[in-house]
Amino acid sequence: MPQFPYLQNGTIIRCLPGLRDILGLCRLVGGRGGYPRPLGTPQKYDPAFRGPIYNRGCTDIICCVFLFLAIVGYVAVGIIAWTHGDPRKVIYPTDSRGQFCGQKGTKNENKPFLFYFNIVKCASPLVLLEFQCPTPQICVEKCPSRYLTYLNAHASEDFEYYKQYCLPGFQKNKGVAEVLRDGDCPAVLIPSKPFAQRCFPAVHAHKGILMVGNETTYEDGLGSRKNITELVEGAKKASGILEARQLAMRIFEDYTVSWYWIIIGLIIAMVLSLLFIILLRFLAGIMVWVMIVMVILVLGYGILHCYMEYARLRGEAGSDVSLVDLGFQTDFRVYLHLRQTWVAFMIILSIVEVIIILLLIFLRKRILIAIALIKEASRAVGYVMCSLLYPLVTFFLLCLCIAYWASTAIFLSTSNEAVYKIFNETSCPVAGKTCNPETFPSSNESRLCPGAHCQFAFYGGESTYHRALLGLQIFNVFMFFWLANFVLALGQVTLAGAFASYYWAMNKPDDLPAFPLFSAFGRALRYHTGSLAFGSLLLAIVQVIRVILEYLDQRLKAAENKFAKFLMSCLKCCFWCLEKFIKFLNRNAYIMIAIYGTNFCTSARNAFFLLMRNIIRVAVLDKVTDFLFLLGKLLIVGSVGILAFFFFTHRIRIVQDTAPSLNYYWVPVVTVVIGSYLIAHGFFSVYGMCVDTLFLCFLEDLERNDGTPERPYFMSLTLKKILNKTNKRQAEA
């Protein structure tokens, strides 16, 4: 039977015509006559090509125009939100009339604190629906400092003190019962402390009983006497109380005395990250092979241990019972007393061991290529050291995006008008309807419900602008994702252009451009803003869809429709996979854009087919680099975290009494650990982009060159040695 060989990067694929439809390989890449066709079209040899092309044109101009118009619209939305919004509605408390407490230029300028008549009602489920406590609230100069009831203060010299906690303009022209019925004054004052500009009861324990002042009961003025413990318990539920405030203050104190040591710890993490990247040039191969050997040894020990347990159970009563006869048991330790269990473990581990050994035998050359590329990436980073600082630029631009998005969202959410509603403790036919606080006392609603109050409920509106707020918020989120992805894409193209300049320099580093990073940054902005906008737009659309699905999933959690839940889970999984694929495709497309200057679709197609033609090398390199990055992050974060733990717990001292005294030693330790991880991630993101760029350049080098004097290889000597390739001119020399 005739065979048709096809040479692809040193690998011969033989397509048997009789088996073509069974194997599917030739059907996937098949050409005429049974000869396989490569996935995509490899780059043709260009004698003038010496790295990233400088004479290039603008790409994806339409997307660039769309991005410009979207940014103009985004700025317009921000201006509109800034014109209508008022962030004070989020920061400062408002009384029952929607007036701010403690704001200059208002009649409550000297009253910075919000006082609740009956804070127990703030624990009502109504608060979750209306976002407002169904009790009168007023702005006061200071929170109550002593216990006092209205009944006691009504006919005493304490009335002037009590009056400041009644509604503005209150006059002593009603009886006690009428005042409490109409809600003009609170029934009782209890000692309170301000928290977030709101007065919360100052609760303290006394002999296991909650006490407020020296009283345990109070008279409400309507003929009944109530236990003040109930009031305090309700206040605890409503406020979350002062423990959180004390915790926050102690954490803040810890930061004030340890901030400089935290900075020193982060500097140590930065030095360790840089040192690890440099050492990868010399230790990458050792670490990879040690890891592989350790995995083989661990699996071998597991097989030996399973055999020893199998032999130990020989002759033991009940050990010969089969797994099928035993059935399912909730106590899984029962299965460890069966010989059949250890036989199954031994077979599984043996299969895994054999698979790993076979992979090592057949993929050893590709593992060597991956190690050589990682070492070469370390050299490239060493020659383009300023690339390690570029994550600071990305971080700064992302902070601008986040700040603009957050401020716009706050201004949009606070651009509503004050809405007043009728609140009543008992059933009322007009409860929950909107009202006007100025005319409510003389309105029909007030006569229908004598005990009702017209008070501020929330911020809203019925105008066209207010109805469009939801759409504007969605547009705000969409633009945030688009711009954030654009910033990340700009960083990837910039780094790819710099490292590609290194790879395609024949005599390294002599042929390297003077400022490769700045040149790549300028090319990306001048020629490829549209391509970056196109790739980031695709990713932003998928991310917005995922956000919407998460929102719908939260709304469906209370539903009992299992099909809807199943469908939602499938959609979330599909779009998660789609997002990962688009990120992978964009990353490699940006590398091709940085090298050849082609548009996004062409670059994405060429990069995808180039990787598919070398899929095994891609998989091996990906796993090897993932392992090294994981090892590096664990090493850096673990080392700095352990050092910080021993230092802040006074177990080690640099000099006498160096470590500060802290309320919680874990505050600086956790901060140092998180900061170290972010620093290591920033360094390794640059390194990972370098590895991916050099890998694609390496694959292009193999396809477009053959080692002749006219078409020499640009790869390092180590890679040429692994692949048994040489430049003929160098070989003759």
C-alpha positions in Angstrom: 0.0 0.0 0.0 1.6 3.3 -1.0 2.4 5.9 1.7 2.6 9.6 1.4 5.1 11.2 3.8 4.9 14.8 4.7 7.8 16.5 6.6 6.7 18.9 9.3 9.4 20.3 11.6 11.4 17.1 11.4 8.3 14.9 12.0 7.0 12.6 9.2 3.3 12.2 9.0 2.3 9.2 6.9 -1.3 9.2 5.6 -2.6 5.8 4.5 -5.4 6.3 1.9 -7.3 3.3 3.1 -7.3 4.6 6.7 -7.9 8.2 5.9 -11.5 8.4 7.0 -10.8 6.3 10.1 -7.9 8.2 11.6 -9.2 11.6 10.6 -5.7 13.1 10.6 -5.5 13.5 6.8 -9.1 14.6 6.7 -8.2 17.4 9.0 -5.1 18.6 7.1 -5.6 16.6 3.9 -4.9 18.0 0.4 -5.3 16.6 -3.0 -4.2 13.0 -3.7 -4.0 12.1 0.0 -1.1 14.3 0.8 -1.6 16.2 4.1 -1.6 20.0 4.1 -0.2 22.0 7.0 -2.5 23.9 9.2 -2.3 27.5 7.8 0.4 28.8 5.6 3.9 29.1 7.1 5.7 32.4 6.7 7.7 32.7 3.6 11.4 33.5 3.7 12.1 37.2 3.5 15.8 38.2 3.2 15.1 41.7 4.5 13.4 40.4 7.7 15.5 41.1 10.8 13.0 41.2 13.6 10.0 43.5 14.2 9.1 45.3 11.0 9.5 49.0 11.2 7.9 50.0 7.9 4.3 49.1 8.8 0.9 50.7 8.4 -2.1 51.3 10.7 -4.3 48.2 11.3 -8.0 47.9 12.2 -8.7 51.6 11.8 -12.4 51.1 12.1 -12.0 49.6 15.6 -9.7 52.5 16.5 -12.5 55.0 15.5 -15.0 53.0 17.5 -12.7 53.1 20.5 -12.3 56.9 20.2 -16.1 57.4 19.9 -16.7 55.1 22.9 -14.2 57.0 25.0 -15.8 60.3 24.0 -19.2 58.8 25.0 -17.7 57.5 28.2 -16.4 61.0 29.1 -19.8 62.5 28.3 -21.4 59.9 30.6 -18.9 60.9 33.3 -19.7 64.6 32.8 -23.5 64.0 33.0 -23.0 61.8 36.1 -20.8 64.5 37.7 -23.4 67.1 37.0 -26.4 65.2 38.5 -24.6 63.0 41.1 -23.8 63.8 44.7 -21.4 61.4 46.4 -22.3 62.9 49.7 -25.4 60.7 49.7 -23.1 57.7 50.1 -20.6 59.2 52.5 -22.7 61.3 54.8 -25.9 60.3 56.7 -29.2 62.0 55.9 -32.1 62.7 58.2 -35.8 61.8 57.7 -36.2 64.8 55.3 -33.2 63.8 53.1 -31.0 66.6 54.5 -27.3 65.9 55.1 -25.8 65.9 58.5 -22.7 68.1 59.2 -22.4 69.6 55.7 -21.2 73.2 55.3 -23.8 75.6 53.9 -26.8 73.6 55.3 -28.9 74.2 58.4 -27.4 71.0 59.8 -23.8 72.3 59.5 -23.2 72.0 63.2 -25.0 68.7 63.6 -22.7 66.0 62.2 -24.3 62.9 63.8 -27.5 61.0 62.9 -29.7 60.0 65.8 -32.4 57.2 65.5 -35.5 57.6 67.6 -35.9 53.8 68.0 -32.9 52.0 66.6 -34.5 48.6 67.3 -36.7 49.1 64.1 -33.5 49.3 62.0 -33.3 45.5 62.5 -36.7 45.1 60.7 -36.8 43.3 57.3 -38.3 46.5 55.9 -34.8 48.0 55.9 -33.7 45.5 53.3 -36.5 46.6 51.0 -36.6 50.4 51.6 -32.9 50.9 52.6 -34.1 53.2 55.3 -35.0 52.6 59.0 -38.8 53.0 59.6 -38.2 55.4 62.5 -37.7 59.2 62.6 -34.0 60.3 62.2 -32.6 63.7 63.0 -29.2 65.3 62.9 -27.7 66.2 66.3 -24.6 68.0 67.6 -23.6 65.1 69.8 -24.9 61.7 70.7 -26.8 61.2 74.0 -24.5 60.7 77.0 -26.9 59.6 79.6 -30.0 57.6 80.2 -33.3 59.5 80.2 -36.9 58.8 79.3 -39.3 61.4 77.9 -41.8 60.8 80.8 -39.1 61.8 83.3 -37.8 64.7 81.3 -41.2 66.2 80.5 -41.8 67.7 83.9 -38.2 68.4 84.9 -35.2 70.6 84.2 -33.8 67.9 81.9 -36.4 68.8 79.2 -34.0 71.3 77.4 -31.4 68.6 77.2 -34.0 66.1 75.9 -35.5 68.6 73.4 -32.4 68.6 71.2 -33.2 65.0 70.3 -36.8 65.8 69.2 -37.9 66.8 65.8 -36.8 70.3 64.7 -39.3 73.0 65.8 -40.9 70.8 68.5 -42.9 72.8 71.1 -44.1 71.6 74.5 -47.8 72.0 73.7 -48.9 68.3 73.7 -49.4 65.7 76.2 -46.8 62.9 76.7 -49.0 60.3 75.0 -49.6 62.6 72.0 -45.9 63.4 71.6 -44.9 59.7 71.6 -47.9 58.8 69.4 -47.0 61.4 66.8 -43.3 60.5 66.9 -42.2 64.0 67.8 -39.6 62.8 70.4 -38.0 59.5 71.2 -39.4 57.5 74.1 -36.0 57.0 75.7 -32.5 58.3 75.4 -29.6 55.9 76.1 -25.9 56.6 76.2 -24.5 56.3 72.7 -21.3 56.6 70.8 -20.8 57.8 67.2 -19.7 55.3 64.6 -19.7 56.3 60.9 -21.4 59.6 62.0 -24.3 57.6 63.5 -25.3 57.3 67.1 -25.3 53.7 68.3 -26.0 52.5 71.9 -22.9 52.2 74.1 -23.4 48.7 75.5 -21.3 47.3 78.2 -21.5 44.0 80.2 -22.2 44.1 83.9 -22.4 40.8 85.8 -23.5 39.0 82.6 -26.6 41.3 82.1 -26.7 44.0 79.5 -27.0 47.3 81.2 -27.4 50.9 79.9 -26.6 53.4 82.6 -28.1 52.2 85.9 -31.6 51.3 84.6 -33.0 48.0 83.3 -36.5 49.2 82.4 -38.2 52.3 81.1 -41.7 53.6 80.8 -42.8 54.5 77.3 -45.3 57.1 78.4 -48.3 55.2 77.1 -48.9 53.3 80.4 -46.6 50.3 79.9 -43.1 49.6 81.2 -40.6 47.9 78.9 -37.3 46.0 79.5 -34.4 48.0 78.2 -32.5 44.8 77.5 -34.8 44.3 74.5 -33.9 47.7 73.2 -30.2 47.0 73.6 -30.5 43.6 71.9 -32.2 45.2 69.0 -29.5 47.8 68.8 -26.8 45.2 68.7 -28.5 43.5 65.7 -29.0 46.8 63.9 -25.5 48.3 64.4 -23.2 45.4 64.3 -21.8 47.4 67.2 -18.5 48.9 68.2 -16.3 45.8 68.1 -15.8 46.3 64.4 -14.8 49.9 65.1 -12.3 48.9 67.7 -10.9 46.2 65.4 -10.5 48.7 62.6 -8.8 51.2 64.9 -6.4 48.6 66.2 -5.5 47.5 62.7 -4.9 51.1 61.7 -2.6 51.5 64.7 -0.7 48.4 63.7 -0.2 49.9 60.2 1.0 53.2 61.6 3.8 51.6 63.6 4.8 48.9 61.1 4.4 50.5 57.6 8.1 51.0 57.1 8.9 47.4 58.0 6.2 46.3 55.5 7.9 48.3 52.8 11.2 46.7 53.6 9.5 43.3 53.3 8.1 44.2 49.9 11.6 45.4 48.8 13.0 42.0 49.8 10.3 40.3 47.8 11.2 42.5 44.8 14.9 41.5 45.1 14.1 37.8 45.5 11.9 37.9 42.4 14.7 39.5 40.3 17.2 37.1 41.7 15.0 34.1 40.9 14.6 35.3 37.3 18.4 35.7 37.0 19.0 32.2 38.5 16.6 30.6 36.1 19.3 31.0 33.5 21.5 28.6 35.4 19.0 26.5 37.5 16.0 26.0 35.2 17.2 22.6 33.9 18.1 21.4 37.3 14.8 22.4 38.9 12.7 20.8 36.1 14.6 17.5 36.1 14.7 17.4 39.9 10.9 17.8 39.9 10.4 15.1 37.3 12.7 12.7 39.3 10.8 13.5 42.5 7.5 12.8 40.9 8.8 9.4 39.7 10.2 8.6 43.1 7.0 9.5 44.9 4.9 7.4 42.6 7.4 4.5 43.0 7.2 4.8 46.8 3.4 4.8 46.5 3.5 1.6 44.5 5.8 0.0 47.1 3.6 1.2 50.0 0.5 -0.3 48.3 2.3 -3.6 47.9 3.4 -3.6 51.5 -0.1 -3.0 52.7 -1.4 -5.7 50.4 1.1 -8.2 51.8 0.3 -7.1 55.4 -3.4 -7.9 55.0 -2.7 -11.4 53.7 -4.5 -13.9 56.0 -6.2 -11.2 58.0 -9.9 -11.9 58.6 -12.3 -10.0 56.3 -9.5 -8.6 54.0 -10.5 -10.8 51.1 -14.0 -9.3 50.8 -14.5 -7.7 47.4 -15.4 -4.0 46.9 -18.6 -5.1 45.1 -19.7 -7.2 48.0 -18.9 -4.5 50.6 -20.9 -1.9 48.7 -20.9 1.8 49.6 -19.8 2.8 53.1 -19.9 6.3 54.6 -16.8 5.5 56.6 -14.2 5.3 53.9 -11.6 3.9 56.3 -13.3 0.6 56.0 -12.0 0.2 52.4 -8.4 0.5 53.7 -8.8 -2.9 55.4 -9.5 -4.7 52.0 -6.6 -6.2 49.9 -8.5 -5.4 46.8 -8.4 -1.6 47.6 -4.6 -1.6 47.7 -4.4 -3.7 44.5 -6.5 -1.0 42.8 -4.3 1.8 44.2 -1.2 -0.1 43.0 -2.5 -0.6 39.5 -3.5 3.1 39.2 -0.2 4.3 40.4 1.7 1.9 38.1 -0.3 3.1 35.1 0.5 6.7 35.9 4.2 5.8 36.5 4.4 4.0 33.1 2.7 6.9 31.3 5.1 9.5 32.8 8.2 7.4 31.9 6.9 6.9 28.3 6.2 10.6 28.0 9.8 11.3 29.2 11.2 8.9 26.6 9.3 10.4 23.7 9.2 14.1 24.8 12.7 14.4 26.3 13.8 16.6 23.4 10.8 18.9 23.7 11.5 19.2 27.5 15.0 20.2 26.7 13.7 22.8 24.2 11.4 24.2 26.9 14.3 24.5 29.4 16.5 26.2 26.8 13.8 28.7 26.0 13.3 29.5 29.7 17.1 30.1 30.0 17.1 32.2 26.9 14.2 34.3 28.3 16.3 35.0 31.4 19.1 36.3 29.2 16.6 38.5 27.3 15.2 40.0 30.4 18.8 40.7 31.5 19.4 42.6 28.3 16.1 44.5 28.5 16.0 45.3 32.2 13.7 48.2 31.9 11.0 45.6 30.9 10.7 44.7 34.6 9.5 48.2 35.4 6.8 48.2 32.7 4.2 46.5 35.1 4.3 49.8 37.0 3.0 51.6 33.9 0.3 49.0 33.5 -0.6 49.2 37.2 -0.9 53.0 36.9 -3.1 52.9 33.9 -5.3 50.3 35.5 -5.6 52.4 38.6 -6.8 55.3 36.3 -9.4 53.0 34.7 -10.6 51.7 38.1 -10.8 55.2 39.6 -12.8 56.6 36.7 -15.1 53.6 36.6 -15.7 53.8 40.4 -16.2 57.5 40.5 -18.6 57.4 37.6 -20.5 54.5 39.2 -20.8 56.5 42.4 -22.0 59.7 40.7 -24.5 57.7 38.6 -25.9 55.9 41.7 -26.2 59.2 43.6 -27.8 61.2 40.8 -31.3 60.4 41.9 -33.7 62.7 43.7 -35.0 62.3 47.2 -38.1 60.2 47.4 -40.3 60.4 50.5 -42.7 57.7 51.5 -45.4 57.1 54.1 -44.2 54.9 57.0 -46.5 53.5 59.7 -46.0 50.9 62.4 -49.5 49.5 62.0 -51.5 48.6 58.9 -52.3 51.6 56.8 -53.9 51.7 53.3 -51.5 54.4 52.1 -48.3 53.0 53.7 -45.5 52.9 51.2 -46.9 55.6 48.9 -44.9 58.7 48.0 -45.6 61.9 49.8 -44.5 65.5 50.3 -43.1 66.2 53.8 -44.1 69.9 53.6 -47.8 69.2 52.9 -48.2 65.8 54.6 -49.5 67.0 58.0 -52.5 68.6 56.3 -53.1 66.0 53.7 -55.8 63.3 53.5 -53.2 60.6 54.0 -52.3 62.0 57.4 -56.0 61.9 58.4 -56.4 58.3 57.2 -53.4 57.2 59.2 -52.9 59.4 62.2 -49.7 57.7 63.3 -48.0 57.7 59.9 -44.9 59.7 59.0 -43.7 61.2 55.7 -40.0 60.6 55.7 -37.1 60.2 53.4 -37.0 56.7 51.9 -34.4 56.6 49.1 -33.1 58.4 46.1 -34.8 57.8 42.7 -36.8 59.6 40.0 -39.1 59.3 37.1 -37.4 61.4 34.5 -35.9 60.1 31.2 -32.4 60.4 32.7 -33.4 58.4 35.8 -34.9 55.7 33.7 -31.7 55.4 31.7 -29.5 55.1 34.7 -29.4 51.3 34.5 -28.3 51.4 30.9 -25.6 54.0 31.8 -24.3 51.8 34.6 -24.1 48.8 32.2 -22.2 51.0 29.7 -19.9 52.1 32.5 -19.1 48.5 33.3 -18.6 47.6 29.7 -16.2 50.5 29.1 -14.2 49.6 32.2 -13.7 46.1 30.9 -12.8 47.4 27.4 -10.3 49.9 28.6 -8.8 47.6 31.2 -8.2 44.9 28.6 -6.8 47.5 26.2 -4.2 48.5 28.8 -3.2 44.9 29.4 -3.1 44.4 25.6 -0.8 47.4 25.2 1.5 46.0 27.8 1.6 42.6 26.0 2.4 44.1 22.6 5.0 46.4 24.0 6.9 43.6 25.8 6.5 41.2 22.9 8.0 43.8 20.5 11.0 44.4 22.9 11.7 40.7 23.3 11.2 39.9 19.6 13.9 42.5 18.9 16.2 40.5 21.1 15.5 37.2 19.4 15.9 38.4 15.9 19.2 40.1 16.6 21.9 37.9 15.0 24.7 39.1 17.2 23.3 39.5 20.7 23.3 42.0 22.3 25.3 44.1 19.7 22.5 44.1 17.2 19.8 44.9 19.8 18.1 48.4 19.2 19.1 51.2 21.6 15.6 51.4 23.3 13.6 48.3 22.3 10.9 48.8 24.9 10.2 52.4 24.0 10.3 51.6 20.3 7.8 48.8 20.8 5.5 51.0 22.9 5.6 53.7 20.2 4.8 51.3 17.4 1.9 49.8 19.4 0.2 53.1 19.9 1.0 54.6 16.5 0.0 51.7 14.3 -2.0 49.1 16.3 -4.4 50.9 18.5 -7.2 49.6 16.4 -6.0 46.0 16.7 -5.6 46.3 20.4 -9.1 47.7 20.6 -10.5 44.9 18.5 -9.0 42.1 20.7 -9.9 43.8 24.0 -13.5 44.5 22.7 -14.0 40.7 22.0 -12.8 39.9 25.5 -14.9 42.7 27.1 -18.1 41.5 25.5 -17.5 38.0 26.9 -16.7 39.4 30.3 -19.8 41.5 30.4 -21.9 38.5 29.5 -20.3 36.6 32.3 -21.2 39.4 34.7 -24.8 39.3 33.6 -24.9 35.5 33.9 -23.6 35.8 37.5 -26.3 38.3 38.3 -29.0 36.1 36.8 -27.5 33.1 38.7 -27.8 35.0 42.0 -31.4 35.8 41.2 -32.2 32.2 40.3 -30.7 30.7 43.5 -34.0 31.0 45.3 -35.9 29.4 42.4 -36.7 25.7 42.3 -36.4 25.3 38.5 -33.6 22.7 38.2 -33.6 23.0 34.4 -32.9 26.7 34.6 -30.1 26.1 37.1 -28.6 23.5 34.9 -28.8 25.7 31.8 -27.3 28.6 33.8 -24.4 26.4 34.9 -23.7 25.2 31.4 -23.7 28.8 30.1 -21.4 30.0 32.8 -19.0 27.1 32.0 -19.1 27.7 28.3 -18.4 31.4 28.6 -15.6 30.8 31.1 -14.0 28.5 28.6 -14.6 31.0 25.8 -12.9 33.8 27.9 -9.9 31.6 28.5 -9.6 30.7 24.8 -9.9 34.4 23.8 -7.2 35.4 26.3 -4.9 32.7 24.9 -5.6 33.7 21.3 -5.2 37.4 22.0 -1.9 37.0 23.8 -0.4 35.1 20.8 -2.0 37.5 18.3 -0.5 40.4 20.0 3.0 38.8 19.7 2.4 38.4 15.9 1.2 42.0 15.7 4.4 43.2 17.4 6.6 41.2 15.0 4.9 41.6 11.6 2.5 44.5 12.0 -0.5 42.7 10.6 -4.1 43.2 11.6 -5.7 41.4 14.5 -7.6 38.7 12.6 -4.5 37.8 10.4 -2.3 37.8 13.4 -4.6 35.6 15.4 -5.0 33.1 12.5 -1.3 32.9 11.9 -0.5 32.5 15.6 -3.2 29.9 16.1 -2.1 27.7 13.1 1.6 28.1 14.0 0.8 26.8 17.5 -1.3 24.0 16.2 1.5 22.9 13.9 3.6 22.5 17.1 0.9 21.5 19.6 3.1 19.1 21.6 5.8 21.7 22.0 3.2 24.2 23.1 1.8 21.8 25.8 5.3 20.9 27.1 6.5 24.5 27.3 3.3 25.6 29.0 3.4 23.0 31.7 7.2 23.5 32.4 6.8 27.3 32.7 3.7 26.9 34.9 5.7 24.7 37.2 8.6 27.1 37.4 6.4 30.1 38.0 4.4 28.2 40.7 7.7 27.2 42.4 9.0 30.7 42.2 5.9 32.3 43.7 5.8 29.8 46.5 9.5 30.3 47.2 9.3 34.1 47.2 6.0 34.4 49.1 6.9 31.6 51.5 10.3 33.0 52.3 9.2 36.6 52.8 6.1 35.4 54.8 8.1 33.2 57.2 10.7 36.0 57.7 7.9 38.5 58.4 6.2 36.1 60.8 9.3 35.5 62.8 10.2 39.2 62.8 6.8 40.5 63.9 6.4 37.8 66.6 9.8 38.9 68.1 11.3 35.5 67.4 14.2 37.1 65.5 15.7 40.5 65.9 17.9 42.5 63.6 18.9 44.8 66.5 17.6 45.2 70.0 13.9 45.8 70.2 13.6 46.2 66.4 10.1 44.8 65.8 7.3 47.2 66.9 4.7 46.2 69.5 1.4 45.3 67.7 -2.2 44.5 68.6 -2.3 41.8 65.9 0.9 40.5 64.5 -0.9 39.0 61.5 -1.8 42.4 60.1 1.7 43.2 58.7 2.4 39.6 58.0 -0.7 39.2 55.8 0.0 42.5 54.1 3.6 41.4 53.3 2.4 38.1 52.0 -0.2 39.6 49.7 2.2 42.3 48.5 4.9 39.8 47.9 2.6 37.7 45.7 1.6 40.7 43.7 5.2 41.7 43.2 6.2 38.2 42.2 3.2 38.0 39.8 4.2 41.3 38.2 7.8 40.1 37.6 6.7 36.7 36.3 4.1 38.2 34.0 7.0 39.9 32.2 9.0 36.7 32.2 6.0 34.7 30.9 5.5 37.2 28.1 9.2 36.9 27.2 9.0 33.1 27.1 5.9 33.1 24.9 7.4 35.7 22.5 10.7 33.8 22.2 8.8 30.5 21.6 6.8 31.9 18.7 9.9 33.5 17.3 11.7 30.1 17.6 8.9 28.4 15.7 9.0 31.1 13.0 12.8 30.7 12.9 12.4 27.0 12.2 9.9 27.5 9.4 11.5 30.4 7.5 15.2 29.5 7.8 17.3 26.4 7.1 20.8 27.3 8.4 22.3 28.2 5.0 24.4 31.4 4.7 21.4 33.0 3.0 18.9 31.8 5.6 20.7 31.4 8.9 19.0 30.5 12.1 18.6 33.2 14.8 18.1 30.8 17.7 20.7 30.3 20.5 23.5 27.8 20.3 21.8 25.7 22.9 18.7 25.3 20.9 20.6 24.6 17.7 22.6 21.9 19.6 19.4 20.3 20.9 17.8 20.2 17.4 21.1 19.1 15.8 21.0 22.2 13.6 23.9 24.6 12.7 24.4 27.6 10.5 26.7 26.3 7.7 28.9 29.4 7.7 29.6 29.0 11.4 30.1 25.3 11.0 32.7 25.8 8.3 34.4 28.4 10.4 
